[in-house]
């Protein structure tokens, strides 16, 4: 969510309002971060055991079905920087 927040228009505002939060983008990201922590969702791929040396191979093979609909265009290099 943080990666896309500046590219989502009012979508995150709607999420924030549903969560009872008035400050849209940052607050929505923070609320989802907290929810993820509460339910034990890893925050980074390194928490899943992915190592820095794995990133070039993973990103070269990256074909995510969600990428075409993502609000923010991303290059392989940008994905690599998310480690």
Secondary structure, DSSP 8 states (H G I E B T S, - for coil): -TTTGGGSTTHHHHHHHHTT-SSHHHHHHHHHHHHHHHHT--SSGGGGT--GGGHHHHHHT---TTGGG-SS---HHHHHTT-
